[in-house]
Amino acid sequence: MITVISGTNRPGSNTRKIAVLIQKMLEGTGEEVTLLDLAEMPAEIFGESSYASKPGSFAAFQDQILKTDGLLTVVPEYNGSFPGVLKYFIDMLSFPESFYEKPAAFVGISSGRWGGVRAVEHLEMVFQYRHAHLFGRRCFIPGVGSLLDENGRLTDPDVAERLQKSAVDFARFCRNLQ
């Protein structure tokens, strides 16, 4: 099973739209896929007591990460890095077992022309620190807002093809590491 993480909690985000597209692409190849949307994290996880003891409502998020065979994170670039909520989510996960030896891939998105490259590079350092197996091919989607139609579908066939190839190759990478 692969978990696709929508790496922001921004309402109506392009990140979630791309994450849903990837989920459908993977399901279309027969993969079992779960979408983990940070917008659905329980509000109580942001309380200061969460550092000492995670609220019970966070258990489903933790369990999903522990049982998955691979993590594909869609990460937007915010202010030259990845969103703080994504870092906080990672900080709330148990260490070291949450990412330990799990395959991990990244799709970077941005409204600018670099497609989230800085966000992905920063996030890769965190995942590597947590002992994940990084998939060597990253996918970057610059100008993402202009590439999605009103139904959240990609309008650029080249971008759709790159995204499909990255997702399918990552699924193969996960199977090879099992």
Helices and strands as residue ranges (DSSP letters): E 2-6, H 14-27, E 33-37, G 38-40, G 43-46, G 48-51, G 56-58, H 59-67, E 70-76, H 84-92, E 103-109, H 117-129, E 133-134, E 139-141, G 144-147, H 157-177
